[in-house]
């Protein structure tokens, strides 16, 4: 079974609110585990590794946060490359 890494940063997909009411909607409130648990068949498709890097609204993303995300992704890719080579 394949492994999929999910690096969560929050945003719209991690939001909570009442259906049809944008006023009550708040982005970046759910963590990655809650999102994965809401899709039970996901674990049948692949082994999921989740990383909650941050949980912010997309409007709160800054160049510094993009750099944090880029470093995390590079670290994960380097680990994957090492696993393939070994």
N, C-alpha and C positions, 0 to 999 in steps of 0.2 A: 504494500500500500504506500502510496506517495505521502510525503510530508509537505504541508503548506504552512508557511509562517505568516501570521497576521500581525502587523505592527499598527496598533491603534493610536490615533491622535485625537479622537473625539469627532467633532463636527456634526453634520446633519444626521448621519447614520446612527449616531450615538445619542440622539435627542429623545426627549420625552414630551408628551403633550396630548391633549384631547383631540381626537379626530375631528377635522373641520374647524378647529379653533386655533388659528395662528398666534393669537395673543397669548395663549397658555403654553405655547411650545418653547422649550429650552434646549438648545443644542449642547452636545457634549456632556450629558448627564449619566449615560449608561457606560459601564466598563466593557471591555472586550469579552469577558466571560459571559456576561448577560446576553450579549449579542449572539455569541456562539450557541448558547443554550436555547435561544429562541429559534434556532434552525437545527432540530434534532438529527435530520438526515445528513448533515455535514460530516459527522464522524464516520458515516458509512462510506464516504467518498475518499477521505484522506485522514491521515493523522494530523491534527491541528496543533501548532505551537503558537501560543498567543503571547504578545508582548504589549503591555499597556504603557506606551511611552509618555503620553500626556493625554489630557482630556479637555480640550478647549474648543470653543466655537471657531469656525474657519476665519472669522473676522479678527481673531486674536493671534493668528499665525504671524510670526515675525521672521525676519531673516535669521535670527538666532535660533528659533525653533526649527526652521528648515534645515539649518546646519546640524542640529541635534538629530533630526530624522535621517539626514544623509549619512551621518556617522554610524547610526544604528544599522541602517541598511547595508552599509559597506562591511561592518563587522559580521553581520549574518551571512552575507555573500562569501566573505573570506572563510568562514567556518564551513560553509557548504562545499567550497572548492577543496579545502583540506580533507573533508570527509570523502570526496570523490577520488582524490589522489591516493589516499591511504587504502 
